[in-house]
Amino acid sequence: MRIPDIFYKIARKAGMADKPIVLQFPREVDIGLTNSCNLKCSFCLNGSIKKNRGFMEESLFRSLADCLADKFHSKTNLGFGLFGEATLHPKFIDFLNYASSRGLKIHISTNFLSVSREISQALIDAKTDLVEVSFYTLNRENYNKIVGVGAYDNVLKNIHSFLAAAEKAGFKGQIRLRPFSDFLEEIPAYQKEFYQKYNNLNFDTHEPKIMANWAGFLKLPKLLRGTYMQVPCSFPFSRMTVDWDGEVRLCCNAMMADDLIAGRMTENYNLYDLWNGKEFNEIREKFSEINYKSFPSCINCYFSRRYFPLRK
């Protein structure tokens, strides 16, 4: 047994680590309307995706939204984002409106490059519960460098356009707009540029954005530095992901990890059956015992580790 595994066993016995509990309904289902993107970010592996690029069919999206509304009783958030830029989908606004009409709680993560005034207004009208803005530095040179294109000015303009419209409309949703943890010195600049300027909006400013290492496929040695214990990843117990073609992966960080494919959705095979099915429960049992032999990607993933000193 590896030392990080032993640490977890000891922590369990000492009451410092809990066995994961399966939620009756997933906290969120992340839906990838497309795996295409309009940026080339150095902290993302989208450009290395080997599977075909495409856009989710309307029939599949509606069946997913209907399942969340009818089977999960609208207790599950619908997340737009996953492995591509959701707003590139030609029917994004139609999908957004349909999800809203079904009474779903809607989250979206977007880089804002293609967020037009029309899309901004649609996000506001749909009463989107959470808008995560992937804008992690206010330094123009740094931003253009890490996203791989000279998009800074257009993105900043689109963000301000949305924020101004949202404040005017009395938008109540949460807006997550913060720098990367590598750029903590920019927090005062974010306050001046956004939080103070639109002080009637509900900004989430509690934690900086931490880079993901995409189940170990993105090499970030600084992120994984230190003494840690291996822990059961919470994703199979609390979330699901569905890519544009109906492929279900165990978590939203499994962009490149083929060992984390858990099934495939069709209009006749719904998320409720998968969430409560034998295969998913067997996977959870393995995760509970940190048995990652069938899921080697998880061993090097940041989210399967807790670093010392431990925090509850």
C-alpha positions in Angstrom: 0.0 0.0 0.0 1.3 3.5 -0.9 2.0 6.0 1.8 -0.7 8.5 0.7 -3.2 5.6 0.9 -2.0 4.7 4.4 -2.5 8.4 5.5 -6.1 8.2 4.3 -6.8 5.0 6.2 -5.4 6.5 9.4 -7.3 9.8 8.9 -10.6 7.8 8.4 -10.0 6.0 11.8 -9.1 9.3 13.4 -12.3 11.0 12.1 -10.3 13.5 10.0 -11.6 12.1 6.7 -15.2 11.0 6.0 -16.4 8.3 3.7 -18.2 9.9 0.8 -22.0 9.9 0.8 -24.0 9.4 -2.4 -26.4 12.2 -2.9 -30.0 11.3 -3.8 -29.7 13.7 -6.8 -26.4 14.9 -8.3 -25.5 18.4 -7.2 -24.8 19.4 -10.8 -24.8 17.9 -14.3 -22.2 19.5 -16.5 -23.3 19.5 -20.1 -20.9 20.1 -23.0 -22.9 21.7 -25.8 -19.6 21.5 -27.8 -16.0 20.5 -27.4 -14.9 23.4 -29.7 -13.4 26.5 -28.2 -12.4 30.0 -29.5 -9.3 30.3 -27.3 -6.1 28.3 -27.0 -5.4 28.5 -23.2 -2.2 27.2 -21.9 -3.9 25.9 -18.8 -6.4 23.9 -20.8 -6.0 20.7 -22.9 -8.8 21.4 -25.4 -6.4 21.7 -28.3 -5.2 18.2 -27.6 -8.6 16.5 -27.7 -8.5 13.6 -30.1 -12.2 12.8 -30.4 -14.3 14.5 -33.1 -15.5 18.1 -32.6 -19.2 18.6 -32.7 -22.4 20.2 -31.3 -25.0 18.6 -29.1 -28.3 17.7 -30.9 -31.3 19.5 -29.7 -33.2 16.3 -29.0 -30.4 15.1 -26.7 -30.3 18.4 -24.8 -34.0 18.4 -24.3 -34.0 14.9 -23.0 -31.3 15.8 -20.5 -33.1 18.9 -19.4 -36.3 17.0 -19.1 -34.6 14.4 -16.9 -33.2 17.0 -14.6 -36.7 18.6 -14.3 -38.8 15.4 -14.0 -36.6 12.7 -12.5 -34.3 14.9 -10.4 -37.2 17.3 -9.6 -35.1 20.4 -10.5 -32.9 19.8 -7.5 -29.8 19.4 -9.8 -28.0 22.4 -11.3 -27.5 22.3 -15.1 -24.0 23.4 -15.9 -23.1 24.8 -19.3 -19.4 24.5 -20.1 -17.4 21.3 -19.7 -14.7 20.8 -22.4 -15.6 23.6 -24.8 -17.2 27.1 -25.0 -21.0 26.7 -24.7 -21.9 30.0 -26.3 -20.4 28.8 -29.6 -23.4 26.5 -30.1 -25.7 27.9 -32.7 -28.7 27.1 -30.5 -27.2 28.2 -27.2 -30.0 30.8 -26.5 -32.7 28.3 -27.4 -31.2 25.7 -25.1 -30.8 28.3 -22.3 -34.4 29.4 -22.7 -35.6 25.8 -22.6 -33.7 24.9 -19.5 -35.2 28.1 -17.8 -38.7 27.1 -18.9 -38.3 23.8 -17.2 -37.5 25.6 -13.9 -33.8 24.4 -13.8 -31.1 26.1 -11.8 -28.6 27.1 -14.5 -24.8 27.6 -14.1 -22.5 28.6 -16.9 -18.7 28.9 -17.3 -17.7 31.1 -20.3 -14.7 32.9 -21.5 -17.0 35.8 -22.8 -15.3 36.1 -26.1 -18.5 35.2 -28.0 -20.9 36.6 -25.4 -22.8 39.1 -27.5 -25.4 41.6 -26.1 -28.1 39.2 -27.2 -26.5 36.3 -25.2 -25.9 38.6 -22.2 -29.6 39.5 -22.2 -30.6 35.9 -22.5 -28.4 35.0 -19.5 -30.2 37.7 -17.5 -33.7 36.9 -18.7 -33.1 33.2 -17.9 -32.3 34.2 -14.3 -29.1 32.2 -14.5 -28.1 31.2 -11.0 -24.3 31.3 -11.5 -22.2 33.0 -14.3 -18.5 32.0 -14.0 -16.4 34.4 -16.0 -13.1 32.7 -17.2 -11.1 35.9 -17.0 -8.2 35.3 -14.6 -5.9 38.2 -15.0 -6.4 41.9 -15.7 -2.9 42.2 -17.2 -3.4 42.5 -20.9 0.0 40.9 -21.8 -0.4 38.0 -19.4 -4.0 37.4 -20.5 -3.2 37.3 -24.2 -0.3 35.1 -23.5 -2.1 32.5 -21.5 -5.2 32.3 -23.8 -3.1 32.1 -26.9 -4.9 34.9 -28.9 -5.1 38.7 -28.6 -8.6 38.7 -27.2 -8.2 40.9 -24.1 -9.9 44.0 -25.3 -12.9 42.3 -26.8 -13.4 40.0 -23.8 -13.2 42.9 -21.3 -15.7 44.9 -23.3 -18.1 42.0 -23.4 -17.8 41.5 -19.6 -18.5 45.1 -18.9 -21.5 45.0 -21.3 -22.9 42.0 -19.4 -22.3 43.5 -16.0 -23.8 46.9 -16.9 -26.9 45.2 -18.3 -27.2 42.8 -15.4 -27.0 45.7 -12.8 -29.6 47.7 -14.7 -31.9 44.7 -14.8 -31.5 43.9 -11.1 -29.8 40.6 -11.8 -29.8 38.4 -8.7 -27.6 35.5 -9.9 -24.1 34.9 -8.5 -21.2 36.1 -10.6 -17.8 34.4 -10.2 -15.1 36.7 -11.5 -11.7 36.4 -9.8 -8.0 36.0 -10.7 -5.9 32.8 -10.8 -4.2 32.0 -7.5 -0.9 32.9 -9.2 -2.2 36.5 -9.6 -3.4 37.2 -6.1 -1.8 40.6 -6.2 -4.5 41.6 -8.7 -7.4 41.3 -6.3 -7.4 45.1 -5.6 -7.5 45.7 -9.4 -10.5 43.3 -9.7 -12.2 45.3 -6.9 -11.7 48.5 -8.7 -12.5 47.2 -12.2 -15.6 45.2 -11.3 -16.7 44.8 -7.7 -16.8 48.5 -6.8 -18.1 49.6 -10.2 -21.1 47.2 -10.1 -21.6 47.1 -6.4 -25.3 46.0 -6.7 -24.3 42.7 -8.2 -23.7 39.5 -6.3 -20.0 38.8 -6.9 -18.4 35.6 -5.5 -15.0 36.9 -4.3 -14.1 34.3 -1.6 -11.5 32.2 -3.3 -9.1 32.7 -6.2 -9.3 30.3 -9.2 -7.0 27.3 -8.8 -5.7 25.7 -12.0 -6.8 22.2 -12.7 -4.3 19.6 -13.8 -7.0 17.7 -15.9 -6.7 14.4 -14.1 -2.9 14.6 -14.3 -2.7 15.2 -18.0 -1.5 18.8 -17.6 1.8 18.8 -15.8 1.7 21.3 -13.0 4.4 20.2 -10.5 3.9 23.3 -8.4 0.2 22.4 -7.8 1.1 18.9 -6.6 4.0 19.9 -4.4 3.9 18.8 -0.7 2.9 15.8 1.5 -0.6 14.5 0.8 -3.0 11.7 1.4 -5.0 10.1 -1.4 -8.7 10.6 -0.9 -11.9 9.5 -2.7 -12.7 12.0 -5.3 -16.2 13.5 -4.6 -17.3 13.8 -8.2 -18.9 10.4 -8.7 -20.9 11.0 -5.5 -22.1 14.5 -6.3 -21.8 15.3 -10.0 -22.2 14.0 -13.6 -20.9 15.2 -16.9 -22.3 14.6 -20.4 -20.3 15.6 -23.5 -21.8 16.9 -26.8 -22.2 13.4 -28.2 -23.8 11.9 -25.1 -20.6 10.4 -23.7 -20.7 10.4 -19.9 -17.4 10.9 -18.0 -16.9 10.5 -14.3 -15.9 14.2 -13.8 -15.6 17.5 -15.5 -11.7 17.2 -15.4 -11.7 14.0 -17.5 -11.2 15.8 -20.8 -8.4 13.4 -21.9 -9.0 10.5 -19.6 -10.6 7.6 -21.5 -10.4 5.4 -18.3 -13.1 7.8 -16.9 -15.8 7.1 -19.5 -18.8 5.8 -17.6 -21.4 5.3 -20.4 -23.3 7.1 -23.1 -26.6 8.9 -23.0 -29.4 8.4 -25.6 -32.8 9.9 -25.7 -34.0 6.5 -24.3 -31.4 6.1 -21.6 -31.6 8.8 -19.0 -29.3 10.2 -16.4 -31.5 9.0 -13.5 -31.0 5.4 -14.5 -27.2 5.9 -14.8 -26.9 7.8 -11.5 -28.7 5.0 -9.6 -27.4 2.1 -11.7 -25.2 -0.8 -10.8 -22.2 0.4 -12.8 -22.0 3.8 -11.1 -22.5 2.3 -7.7 -19.6 -0.2 -8.3 -17.4 2.8 -9.3 -18.3 4.6 -6.2 -17.4 1.6 -4.0 -14.0 1.5 -5.6 -13.5 5.3 -5.0 -14.6 4.9 -1.4 -11.7 2.5 -0.8 -9.4 4.7 -3.0 -9.1 1.7 -5.3 -8.0 3.6 -8.4 -6.5 0.6 -10.3 -9.2 0.9 -12.9 -8.9 4.7 -13.0 -5.1 5.5 -13.2 -5.8 9.1 -14.2 -7.3 9.8 -10.8 -4.1 9.0 -8.9 -2.3 12.1 -10.2 -5.3 14.4 -10.2 -5.3 17.3 -7.8 -8.9 16.6 -6.7 -8.0 13.1 -5.4 -5.5 14.5 -2.9 -5.6 16.4 0.3 -2.5 18.2 1.3 -1.1 18.6 4.8 -1.9 20.4 7.0 -5.4 19.0 6.6 -8.4 21.2 6.6 -11.9 20.0 7.1 
